[in-house]
Amino acid sequence: MSSRIFQNVIIQMKDSIDRTLGVVDEQGFVVASSELAMIGSRLDDFHQCEFDDPDRPVCTSSRTYCALSSPGARFDYACFTDGTDSMSRTICAISAVTFNEAKTNYEEKHNKAAFIKNIISDNILPGDVYVRAKELHFVTDETRVVLLVRQMENPDVAAVEVIQHLFPDKQKDFVLNINESSIVLVKSLPGPNCPEEVHKVAHNIETALKDELGIKCVIGISTNARHLRELADKYKEAQIAIDVGRVFESEKTIINYENLGLSRIIYQLPTTLCEMFLNEVFKKNSIETLDEDTLETINKFFENNLNVSETSRKLYVHRNTLVYRLEKIKKLTGLDLREFDHAIVFKVAMMVKQYLDSLNITSKY
């Protein structure tokens, strides 16, 4: 379909340009040209082109080329003109802008992936979603989930192709390149309740990127979208899942928004409110007065559901030793962790402190 778009543009420009103008694919085959006899032929000098800068024309011995924009790792097409003089370079550069604009306009009008990207980016009005969906014969009320794949350390543009290979059905599953480190997968689901399948999808993506490109990534999973218009909110959920996971679930690489619970609430609180809360909880002494062994005891106590016997067994200490430590904590903070209400307050306070520390706010508590 792109060749037809390019040919239409060339027909409109032909009378204004006094030299041959055309478009080649990535292998150098002419897909559109002002000289119809050239279409389908291969240009022998194309292999000499190296498009280091996509906006800069490249000259061979007889032609000037300019790469067209592409979301992938390299260009899909390049336009060309006969000649290597300044006029040829100018014509080629202007033609590239025109071809890119025509290609973009067509994709926005007829490409489902571009439509989905506009939705999650909030670049389309809610009322227009219905109109565009009808034009594209899109099922609007199908269950879908948004997965945000964020590459860590050294992002690779080839990651998009790796994920696209995992989900070849481009009419139901959409892999979208957001920026150099973030990729979105909008995945169609067979039903509203299949969390195991979604987690498996995330695991497969993580494994593929690690095995094929040596890339580490973290994946945020949204709740299910029941309608196309919900995808923008679901994309935000996937973003929040990664951001909250970075603070409270740093050891995890797959984070589900639905499972964040209290962490998500704390993350959305104003920092001033968090500071006030810590001041109220730790009136007697700062949380900094608790040493590493004491904090480990507290974490184990919470992990074992406030069970003294089980916690002492896991810590390899006598039950009376654990009771002594809990009494020490009570004396320092005024909170008895053996009481459920006090334990909840202390747990929330520790999470709030962790959140503030992640923001590099100097702690006084």
Backbone hydrogen bonds in HBPLUS format (Angstrom, degrees):
<---DONOR---> <-ACCEPTOR-->    atom                        ^
c    i                          cat <-CA-CA->   ^        H-A-AA   ^      H-
h    n   atom  resd res      DA  || num        DHA   H-A  angle D-A-AA Bond
n    s   type  num  typ     dist DA aas  dist angle  dist       angle   num
A0005-ILE N   A0001-MET O   3.26 MM   4  6.65 152.5  2.34 146.1 153.6     1
A0006-PHE N   A0002-SER O   2.92 MM   4  6.24 164.8  1.94 158.2 161.6     2
A0007-GLN N   A0003-SER O   2.90 MM   4  6.06 157.0  1.96 145.5 152.1     3
A0008-ASN N   A0004-ARG O   3.01 MM   4  6.18 153.3  2.09 143.8 150.3     4
A0009-VAL N   A0005-ILE O   3.14 MM   4  6.46 154.5  2.20 149.1 155.6     5
A0010-ILE N   A0006-PHE O   2.95 MM   4  6.23 160.5  1.98 151.4 157.0     6
A0011-ILE N   A0007-GLN O   2.96 MM   4  6.18 156.3  2.01 148.9 154.6     7
A0012-GLN N   A0008-ASN O   3.28 MM   4  6.54 152.1  2.37 141.0 147.2     8
A0013-MET N   A0009-VAL O   3.04 MM   4  6.32 138.5  2.22 143.5 155.7     9
A0013-MET N   A0010-ILE O   3.06 MM   3  4.98 124.5  2.38  93.2 108.1    10
A0014-LYS N   A0010-ILE O   2.79 MM   4  5.67 131.8  2.02 152.0 163.4    11
A0016-SER N   A0013-MET O   2.96 MM   3  5.48 146.0  2.08 116.1 126.5    12
A0017-ILE N   A0014-LYS O   3.30 MM   3  5.50 158.3  2.35 105.5 111.7    13
A0082-ASP N   A0020-THR O   3.21 MM  62  5.60 143.4  2.36 145.0 150.1    14
A0034-SER N   A0021-LEU O   2.80 MM  13  5.51 148.9  1.90 165.2 174.9    15
A0022-GLY N   A0080-PHE O   3.04 MM  58  5.36 153.2  2.12 150.4 152.0    16
A0080-PHE N   A0022-GLY O   2.81 MM  58  5.36 153.6  1.87 144.3 146.0    17
A0023-VAL N   A0032-ALA O   2.82 MM   9  5.22 154.6  1.88 146.9 147.5    18
A0031-VAL N   A0023-VAL O   2.82 MM   8  5.79 161.7  1.85 152.5 158.9    19
A0024-VAL N   A0078-ALA O   2.77 MM  54  5.45 167.2  1.79 166.4 168.3    20
A0078-ALA N   A0024-VAL O   2.99 MM  54  5.45 153.8  2.06 149.8 155.0    21
A0025-ASP N   A0029-PHE O   2.91 MM   4  5.54 148.0  2.01 144.5 152.3    22
A0028-GLY N   A0025-ASP O   3.04 MM   3  5.36 164.8  2.07 113.9 118.7    23
A0043-LEU N   A0028-GLY O   3.04 MM  15  5.68 165.0  2.07 154.5 153.0    24
A0030-VAL N   A0041-SER O   2.83 MM  11  5.68 166.1  1.84 171.7 175.2    25
A0040-GLY N   A0030-VAL O   2.86 MM  10  5.26 163.8  1.89 140.0 145.3    26
A0038-MET N   A0035-GLU O   2.93 MM   3  5.75 159.9  1.97 127.1 132.9    27
A0039-ILE N   A0036-LEU O   3.19 MM   3  5.63 151.5  2.28 111.3 118.6    28
A0041-SER N   A0038-MET O   2.96 MM   3  5.51 161.5  1.99 136.6 141.3    29
A0046-PHE N   A0043-LEU O   3.25 MM   3  5.66 165.4  2.28 113.5 117.9    30
A0048-GLN N   A0045-ASP O   3.15 MM   3  5.70 159.9  2.19 114.7 120.9    31
A0049-CYS N   A0046-PHE O   2.99 MM   3  5.66 168.8  2.00 123.1 126.9    32
A0052-ASP N   A0050-GLU O   3.09 MM   2  5.85 129.8  2.35 104.8  90.8    33
A0056-ARG N   A0053-ASP O   3.03 MM   3  5.45 167.3  2.05 120.6 124.1    34
A0058-VAL N   A0065-TYR O   2.68 MM   7  5.11 159.7  1.72 149.0 156.4    35
A0065-TYR N   A0058-VAL O   2.71 MM   7  5.11 170.2  1.71 154.8 158.1    36
A0060-THR N   A0063-ARG O   2.85 MM   3  5.40 166.7  1.87 159.6 163.2    37
A0083-GLY N   A0062-SER O   2.84 MM  21  5.32 158.5  1.88 150.6 143.3    38
A0064-THR N   A0081-THR O   3.00 MM  17  5.44 160.9  2.04 155.7 160.8    39
A0081-THR N   A0064-THR O   2.99 MM  17  5.44 145.0  2.12 146.7 157.0    40
A0066-CYS N   A0079-CYS O   2.96 MM  13  5.43 147.0  2.08 150.6 154.6    41
A0079-CYS N   A0066-CYS O   2.91 MM  13  5.43 152.0  1.99 159.1 151.8    42
A0068-LEU N   A0077-TYR O   2.88 MM   9  5.54 172.3  1.89 145.4 143.1    43
A0089-ARG N   A0085-ASP O   3.08 MM   4  6.45 158.9  2.12 154.1 160.1    44
A0090-THR N   A0086-SER O   2.96 MM   4  6.17 153.8  2.03 144.7 152.0    45
A0091-ILE N   A0087-MET O   2.86 MM   4  6.08 166.9  1.88 153.6 156.9    46
A0092-CYS N   A0088-SER O   2.89 MM   4  6.02 161.6  1.93 148.6 154.0    47
A0093-ALA N   A0089-ARG O   2.99 MM   4  6.11 159.9  2.03 145.3 150.4    48
A0094-ILE N   A0090-THR O   2.97 MM   4  6.15 166.3  1.98 154.9 158.5    49
A0095-SER N   A0091-ILE O   2.84 MM   4  5.94 156.7  1.89 147.1 154.5    50
A0096-ALA N   A0092-CYS O   2.95 MM   4  6.12 151.3  2.03 144.0 151.4    51
A0097-VAL N   A0093-ALA O   3.25 MM   4  6.57 154.4  2.32 143.9 149.3    52
A0098-THR N   A0094-ILE O   3.09 MM   4  6.42 158.0  2.14 147.5 153.6    53
A0099-PHE N   A0095-SER O   2.81 MM   4  6.08 164.2  1.83 158.9 162.7    54
A0100-ASN N   A0096-ALA O   2.89 MM   4  6.02 162.3  1.93 148.9 154.2    55
A0101-GLU N   A0097-VAL O   3.00 MM   4  6.18 158.4  2.05 146.9 152.6    56
A0102-ALA N   A0098-THR O   3.01 MM   4  6.23 162.6  2.04 150.3 155.0    57
A0103-LYS N   A0099-PHE O   2.86 MM   4  6.03 159.3  1.90 151.3 157.4    58
A0104-THR N   A0100-ASN O   2.85 MM   4  6.01 160.6  1.89 149.8 155.2    59
A0105-ASN N   A0101-GLU O   2.94 MM   4  6.08 167.1  1.96 151.6 155.1    60
A0106-TYR N   A0102-ALA O   3.03 MM   4  6.17 155.6  2.09 142.9 149.6    61
A0107-GLU N   A0103-LYS O   2.98 MM   4  6.19 162.1  2.01 148.4 153.4    62
A0108-GLU N   A0104-THR O   2.91 MM   4  6.13 159.7  1.95 154.1 159.5    63
A0109-LYS N   A0105-ASN O   3.14 MM   4  6.24 140.5  2.30 136.5 146.4    64
A0109-LYS N   A0106-TYR O   3.10 MM   3  5.13 124.5  2.42  93.8 108.4    65
A0110-HIS N   A0106-TYR O   2.78 MM   4  5.93 152.1  1.86 154.5 162.7    66
A0111-ASN N   A0107-GLU O   2.67 MM   4  4.61 146.4  1.78 132.6 137.1    67
A0115-PHE N   A0111-ASN O   3.13 MM   4  6.39 150.3  2.22 143.1 151.7    68
A0116-ILE N   A0112-LYS O   2.89 MM   4  6.22 158.2  1.94 153.2 158.1    69
A0117-LYS N   A0113-ALA O   2.93 MM   4  6.18 158.0  1.98 148.5 154.7    70
A0118-ASN N   A0114-ALA O   2.99 MM   4  6.20 150.6  2.08 143.5 150.9    71
A0119-ILE N   A0115-PHE O   3.09 MM   4  6.41 145.7  2.21 142.9 152.3    72
A0119-ILE N   A0116-ILE O   3.10 MM   3  5.07 119.6  2.48  92.6 107.7    73
A0120-ILE N   A0116-ILE O   3.03 MM   4  6.40 167.2  2.05 161.0 161.1    74
A0121-SER N   A0117-LYS O   3.04 MM   4  6.03 138.2  2.22 138.9 150.1    75
A0123-ASN N   A0118-ASN O   2.75 MM   5  4.78 162.3  1.78 157.7 157.1    76
A0122-ASP N   A0119-ILE O   3.06 MM   3  5.17 162.4  2.09 108.2 113.0    77
A0128-ASP N   A0125-LEU O   2.87 MM   3  5.22 129.4  2.13 107.9 122.2    78
A0129-VAL N   A0126-PRO O   3.19 MM   3  5.32 142.7  2.34  99.6 110.0    79
A0132-ARG N   A0128-ASP O   2.90 MM   4  6.06 175.8  1.90 161.5 161.8    80
A0133-ALA N   A0129-VAL O   2.90 MM   4  5.90 156.3  1.95 144.7 152.2    81
A0134-LYS N   A0130-TYR O   3.05 MM   4  6.18 152.6  2.13 143.2 149.8    82
A0135-GLU N   A0131-VAL O   3.07 MM   4  6.38 155.1  2.13 146.2 153.1    83
A0136-LEU N   A0132-ARG O   2.93 MM   4  6.16 149.3  2.03 148.9 157.0    84
A0138-PHE N   A0133-ALA O   2.77 MM   5  4.77 178.1  1.77 151.2 151.7    85
A0137-HIS N   A0134-LYS O   3.19 MM   3  4.96 158.0  2.25  97.9 104.4    86
A0228-LEU N   A0140-THR O   2.95 MM  88  5.27 135.4  2.15 139.8 153.0    87
A0189-LEU N   A0143-THR O   2.90 MM  46  5.53 168.2  1.92 154.6 151.0    88
A0144-ARG N   A0225-ALA O   2.97 MM  81  5.13 160.7  2.01 145.9 152.1    89
A0225-ALA N   A0144-ARG O   2.65 MM  81  5.13 177.0  1.65 164.1 165.2    90
A0145-VAL N   A0187-LYS O   2.95 MM  42  5.34 150.1  2.05 143.1 152.6    91
A0187-LYS N   A0145-VAL O   2.88 MM  42  5.34 156.2  1.93 165.3 164.5    92
A0222-SER N   A0146-VAL O   3.03 MM  76  5.42 158.3  2.08 159.6 165.4    93
A0147-LEU N   A0185-LEU O   2.86 MM  38  5.11 164.2  1.89 151.3 156.7    94
A0185-LEU N   A0147-LEU O   2.84 MM  38  5.11 162.1  1.87 152.4 158.3    95
A0148-LEU N   A0220-GLY O   2.89 MM  72  5.10 161.8  1.92 149.0 154.4    96
A0220-GLY N   A0148-LEU O   2.94 MM  72  5.10 157.7  1.99 146.0 149.8    97
A0149-VAL N   A0183-ILE O   2.73 MM  34  5.08 173.8  1.73 169.7 168.1    98
A0183-ILE N   A0149-VAL O   2.87 MM  34  5.08 156.8  1.92 144.5 152.4    99
A0150-ARG N   A0218-VAL O   2.95 MM  68  5.43 176.1  1.95 164.7 164.8   100
A0218-VAL N   A0150-ARG O   3.02 MM  68  5.43 156.6  2.07 145.8 152.0   101
A0151-GLN N   A0181-SER O   2.77 MM  30  5.08 166.9  1.79 159.2 159.7   102
A0152-MET N   A0216-LYS O   2.85 MM  64  5.55 167.4  1.87 159.4 155.1   103
A0154-ASN N   A0152-MET O   2.83 MM   2  6.06 105.0  2.40 120.1 106.9   104
A0159-ALA N   A0156-ASP O   3.03 MM   3  5.70 167.7  2.05 120.4 123.9   105
A0162-VAL N   A0158-ALA O   3.19 MM   4  6.55 152.4  2.27 149.2 157.2   106
A0163-ILE N   A0159-ALA O   3.05 MM   4  6.32 162.2  2.08 152.6 156.0   107
A0164-GLN N   A0160-VAL O   2.87 MM   4  6.08 159.2  1.92 150.3 157.1   108
A0165-HIS N   A0161-GLU O   2.98 MM   4  6.10 146.4  2.09 141.2 149.1   109
A0166-LEU N   A0163-ILE O   2.99 MM   3  5.16 130.8  2.24 100.0 113.4   110
A0167-PHE N   A0164-GLN O   3.12 MM   3  5.17 133.7  2.34  96.7 109.2   111
A0170-LYS N   A0168-PRO O   2.95 MM   2  5.80 112.2  2.42 117.0 100.2   112
A0172-LYS N   A0169-ASP O   3.27 MM   3  5.79 159.7  2.31 112.1 117.6   113
A0173-ASP N   A0169-ASP O   2.95 MM   4  5.90 169.9  1.96 168.4 171.0   114
A0174-PHE N   A0186-VAL O   3.05 MM  12  5.13 163.6  2.08 139.4 144.2   115
A0186-VAL N   A0174-PHE O   2.88 MM  12  5.13 162.3  1.91 146.3 151.5   116
A0176-LEU N   A0184-VAL O   2.75 MM   8  5.05 168.1  1.77 155.0 159.2   117
A0184-VAL N   A0176-LEU O   2.84 MM   8  5.05 167.9  1.86 152.1 155.4   118
A0178-ILE N   A0182-SER O   3.04 MM   4  5.47 149.9  2.13 143.4 149.9   119
A0179-ASN N   A0182-SER O   3.35 MM   3  5.31 163.3  2.38 136.7 138.5   120
A0198-VAL N   A0194-CYS O   3.31 MM   4  6.68 156.9  2.36 149.2 155.4   121
A0199-HIS N   A0195-PRO O   2.96 MM   4  6.19 161.5  2.00 151.3 156.0   122
A0200-LYS N   A0196-GLU O   2.97 MM   4  6.14 148.6  2.07 141.0 150.0   123
A0201-VAL N   A0197-GLU O   2.97 MM   4  6.26 150.2  2.06 145.4 153.0   124
A0202-ALA N   A0198-VAL O   3.05 MM   4  6.41 159.5  2.09 150.3 154.8   125
A0203-HIS N   A0199-HIS O   2.91 MM   4  6.14 156.5  1.97 146.3 153.2   126
A0204-ASN N   A0200-LYS O   2.89 MM   4  6.11 155.1  1.95 148.7 155.1   127
A0205-ILE N   A0201-VAL O   3.06 MM   4  6.37 153.3  2.14 148.3 155.1   128
A0206-GLU N   A0202-ALA O   2.99 MM   4  6.24 165.8  2.01 152.1 155.8   129
A0207-THR N   A0203-HIS O   2.92 MM   4  6.11 162.3  1.95 151.1 155.8   130
A0208-ALA N   A0204-ASN O   2.93 MM   4  6.04 160.9  1.97 145.6 151.0   131
A0209-LEU N   A0205-ILE O   3.03 MM   4  6.20 167.6  2.04 156.7 159.1   132
A0210-LYS N   A0206-GLU O   3.13 MM   4  6.25 151.9  2.21 142.1 150.0   133
A0211-ASP N   A0207-THR O   2.84 MM   4  5.99 165.1  1.86 154.9 159.0   134
A0212-GLU N   A0208-ALA O   2.90 MM   4  5.80 165.8  1.92 149.4 154.0   135
A0213-LEU N   A0209-LEU O   3.09 MM   4  5.39 147.3  2.21 122.9 132.6   136
A0215-ILE N   A0209-LEU O   3.08 MM   6  5.42 171.9  2.09 127.8 125.4   137
A0214-GLY N   A0210-LYS O   3.00 MM   4  4.28 128.8  2.27 106.9 116.6   138
A0219-ILE N   A0253-THR O   2.73 MM  34  6.13 162.0  1.77 156.7 161.5   139
A0255-ILE N   A0219-ILE O   2.86 MM  36  6.23 166.4  1.88 167.5 172.2   140
A0221-ILE N   A0255-ILE O   2.87 MM  34  6.16 153.2  1.94 159.3 161.6   141
A0257-TYR N   A0221-ILE O   2.85 MM  36  5.90 174.3  1.86 163.1 164.9   142
A0230-GLU N   A0227-HIS O   2.99 MM   3  5.58 158.8  2.04 118.3 125.0   143
A0231-LEU N   A0228-LEU O   3.06 MM   3  5.62 168.8  2.07 121.3 124.9   144
A0234-LYS N   A0230-GLU O   3.04 MM   4  6.32 153.6  2.11 151.3 159.7   145
A0235-TYR N   A0231-LEU O   2.87 MM   4  6.06 148.4  1.97 147.8 155.4   146
A0236-LYS N   A0232-ALA O   3.21 MM   4  6.51 152.7  2.29 141.1 147.7   147
A0237-GLU N   A0233-ASP O   3.00 MM   4  6.35 146.2  2.12 141.2 150.8   148
A0238-ALA N   A0234-LYS O   3.02 MM   4  6.36 154.9  2.09 147.2 152.6   149
A0239-GLN N   A0235-TYR O   3.06 MM   4  6.38 151.5  2.14 145.4 153.2   150
A0240-ILE N   A0236-LYS O   2.89 MM   4  6.17 160.1  1.93 150.7 155.9   151
A0241-ALA N   A0237-GLU O   2.84 MM   4  6.08 154.3  1.90 149.8 157.3   152
A0242-ILE N   A0238-ALA O   3.25 MM   4  6.53 155.4  2.32 143.6 147.8   153
A0243-ASP N   A0239-GLN O   3.01 MM   4  6.30 166.7  2.03 153.0 157.0   154
A0244-VAL N   A0240-ILE O   2.75 MM   4  5.83 169.6  1.76 160.0 162.4   155
A0245-GLY N   A0241-ALA O   2.90 MM   4  5.82 153.2  1.97 137.3 146.1   156
A0246-ARG N   A0242-ILE O   2.94 MM   4  6.10 144.7  2.06 144.2 152.7   157
A0247-VAL N   A0244-VAL O   3.01 MM   3  5.34 137.2  2.20 104.7 116.3   158
A0248-PHE N   A0244-VAL O   2.91 MM   4  6.15 172.0  1.92 167.5 166.8   159
A0249-GLU N   A0245-GLY O   2.76 MM   4  4.34 140.4  1.91 115.8 126.8   160
A0252-LYS N   A0249-GLU O   2.91 MM   3  5.56 161.9  1.94 123.8 129.8   161
A0259-ASN N   A0256-ASN O   2.94 MM   3  5.50 149.9  2.03 116.1 124.8   162
A0260-LEU N   A0257-TYR O   3.27 MM   3  5.50 171.1  2.28 113.3 115.1   163
A0263-SER N   A0260-LEU O   3.08 MM   3  5.47 136.4  2.27 150.3 139.6   164
A0264-ARG N   A0261-GLY O   3.16 MM   3  5.70 129.2  2.43 110.5 120.9   165
A0266-ILE N   A0262-LEU O   3.04 MM   4  6.32 166.1  2.06 160.0 162.5   166
A0267-TYR N   A0263-SER O   3.01 MM   4  6.15 158.2  2.06 147.2 153.5   167
A0268-GLN N   A0265-ILE O   3.20 MM   3  5.38 136.2  2.40  99.0 110.4   168
A0269-LEU N   A0266-ILE O   3.07 MM   3  5.26 165.5  2.10 110.5 114.9   169
A0273-LEU N   A0270-PRO O   3.14 MM   3  5.41 123.5  2.47 102.8 115.8   170
A0274-CYS N   A0270-PRO O   3.17 MM   4  6.55 152.4  2.25 147.5 155.6   171
A0275-GLU N   A0271-THR O   2.92 MM   4  6.21 156.0  1.98 152.4 158.1   172
A0276-MET N   A0272-THR O   3.03 MM   4  6.26 156.8  2.08 144.1 150.3   173
A0277-PHE N   A0273-LEU O   3.01 MM   4  6.22 156.0  2.06 145.3 151.6   174
A0278-LEU N   A0274-CYS O   3.06 MM   4  6.37 161.4  2.10 150.6 154.4   175
A0279-ASN N   A0275-GLU O   3.02 MM   4  6.23 155.1  2.08 147.9 154.8   176
A0280-GLU N   A0276-MET O   3.05 MM   4  6.31 148.3  2.16 146.1 154.3   177
A0281-VAL N   A0277-PHE O   2.94 MM   4  6.22 154.0  2.01 150.9 158.4   178
A0282-PHE N   A0278-LEU O   2.98 MM   4  5.98 174.8  1.98 153.1 154.8   179
A0289-THR N   A0286-SER O   3.05 MM   3  5.68 166.7  2.07 115.2 119.5   180
A0287-ILE N   A0365-TYR O   2.18 MM  78  5.48 134.0  1.36 109.0 115.1   181
A0290-LEU N   A0287-ILE O   3.19 MM   3  5.81 166.4  2.21 114.9 119.1   182
A0295-LEU N   A0291-ASP O   2.98 MM   4  6.30 159.4  2.03 154.3 160.6   183
A0296-GLU N   A0292-GLU O   2.89 MM   4  6.11 151.5  1.98 148.4 156.3   184
A0297-THR N   A0293-ASP O   2.98 MM   4  6.21 151.8  2.06 141.6 149.3   185
A0298-ILE N   A0294-THR O   2.95 MM   4  6.28 155.4  2.01 148.6 155.0   186
A0299-ASN N   A0295-LEU O   2.95 MM   4  6.20 164.0  1.98 149.1 152.9   187
A0300-LYS N   A0296-GLU O   2.95 MM   4  6.14 161.3  1.99 150.3 155.2   188
A0301-PHE N   A0297-THR O   2.91 MM   4  6.05 150.4  2.00 145.1 153.9   189
A0302-PHE N   A0298-ILE O   3.01 MM   4  6.32 152.8  2.08 150.1 156.6   190
A0303-GLU N   A0299-ASN O   2.90 MM   4  6.13 156.8  1.96 145.9 153.1   191
A0304-ASN N   A0300-LYS O   3.01 MM   4  6.17 138.6  2.19 142.0 151.4   192
A0306-LEU N   A0301-PHE O   2.88 MM   5  5.14 155.5  1.94 161.2 161.3   193
A0305-ASN N   A0302-PHE O   3.10 MM   3  5.19 147.9  2.21 117.8 113.7   194
A0307-ASN N   A0304-ASN O   3.05 MM   3  5.70 148.5  2.15 118.8 127.4   195
A0311-THR N   A0307-ASN O   2.99 MM   4  6.04 158.4  2.04 148.5 155.2   196
A0312-SER N   A0308-VAL O   2.98 MM   4  6.11 162.7  2.01 152.1 156.4   197
A0313-ARG N   A0309-SER O   3.11 MM   4  6.32 150.0  2.20 142.6 150.8   198
A0314-LYS N   A0310-GLU O   3.01 MM   4  6.29 155.0  2.08 147.0 153.4   199
A0315-LEU N   A0311-THR O   2.92 MM   4  6.13 144.1  2.05 147.0 157.3   200
A0316-TYR N   A0312-SER O   2.97 MM   4  5.90 109.6  2.48 131.3 146.7   201
A0317-VAL N   A0312-SER O   2.98 MM   5  5.18 165.8  2.00 150.8 153.9   202
A0316-TYR N   A0313-ARG O   3.24 MM   3  5.02 150.3  2.33  94.2 102.9   203
A0321-THR N   A0318-HIS O   3.00 MM   3  5.17 125.5  2.30  99.5 114.0   204
A0322-LEU N   A0318-HIS O   3.19 MM   4  6.63 153.4  2.27 152.3 158.8   205
A0323-VAL N   A0319-ARG O   2.99 MM   4  6.33 159.2  2.04 150.6 156.6   206
A0324-TYR N   A0320-ASN O   2.92 MM   4  6.11 151.2  2.01 141.3 148.9   207
A0325-ARG N   A0321-THR O   3.03 MM   4  6.35 154.2  2.10 144.8 151.4   208
A0326-LEU N   A0322-LEU O   2.92 MM   4  6.25 156.0  1.98 152.0 158.7   209
A0327-GLU N   A0323-VAL O   2.96 MM   4  6.20 149.4  2.05 145.3 153.6   210
A0328-LYS N   A0324-TYR O   2.97 MM   4  6.24 148.5  2.07 144.6 153.5   211
A0329-ILE N   A0325-ARG O   2.96 MM   4  6.29 151.9  2.04 147.2 154.4   212
A0330-LYS N   A0326-LEU O   2.98 MM   4  6.22 152.9  2.06 141.9 149.3   213
A0331-LYS N   A0327-GLU O   2.93 MM   4  6.18 150.8  2.02 144.7 152.5   214
A0332-LEU N   A0328-LYS O   2.98 MM   4  6.25 150.4  2.07 145.4 153.2   215
A0333-THR N   A0329-ILE O   2.88 MM   4  5.97 163.5  1.91 154.4 158.6   216
A0334-GLY N   A0330-LYS O   2.69 MM   4  4.76 141.5  1.84 127.2 137.5   217
A0339-GLU N   A0336-ASP O   2.96 MM   3  5.74 165.3  1.98 123.0 127.9   218
A0343-ALA N   A0339-GLU O   2.88 MM   4  6.10 157.0  1.94 158.0 165.8   219
A0344-ILE N   A0340-PHE O   2.96 MM   4  6.25 154.5  2.03 153.2 159.2   220
A0345-VAL N   A0341-ASP O   3.17 MM   4  6.43 165.6  2.20 147.7 150.9   221
A0346-PHE N   A0342-HIS O   2.95 MM   4  6.18 162.0  1.99 151.1 156.1   222
A0347-LYS N   A0343-ALA O   2.89 MM   4  6.04 160.2  1.93 148.9 154.5   223
A0348-VAL N   A0344-ILE O   2.96 MM   4  6.18 166.8  1.98 156.5 159.5   224
A0349-ALA N   A0345-VAL O   2.93 MM   4  6.09 155.9  1.99 145.4 152.8   225
A0350-MET N   A0346-PHE O   2.94 MM   4  6.21 154.2  2.00 150.5 156.5   226
A0351-MET N   A0347-LYS O   3.13 MM   4  6.42 153.1  2.20 145.7 152.7   227
A0352-VAL N   A0348-VAL O   2.87 MM   4  6.13 154.7  1.94 152.0 159.5   228
A0353-LYS N   A0349-ALA O   2.93 MM   4  6.15 157.9  1.98 147.6 153.4   229
A0354-GLN N   A0350-MET O   2.97 MM   4  6.18 152.3  2.05 139.6 147.5   230
A0355-TYR N   A0351-MET O   2.91 MM   4  6.17 150.2  2.00 144.0 152.0   231
A0356-LEU N   A0352-VAL O   2.95 MM   4  6.26 161.9  1.99 152.7 156.6   232
A0357-ASP N   A0353-LYS O   2.87 MM   4  6.06 156.6  1.93 149.5 156.4   233
A0358-SER N   A0354-GLN O   3.07 MM   4  6.28 144.1  2.21 139.3 148.2   234
A0359-LEU N   A0356-LEU O   3.07 MM   3  5.16 138.0  2.25  98.1 110.1   235
A0361-ILE N   A0356-LEU O   3.12 MM   5  5.55 171.1  2.13 153.6 151.6   236
A0360-ASN N   A0357-ASP O   2.96 MM   3  4.93 157.9  2.01 104.1 109.6   237
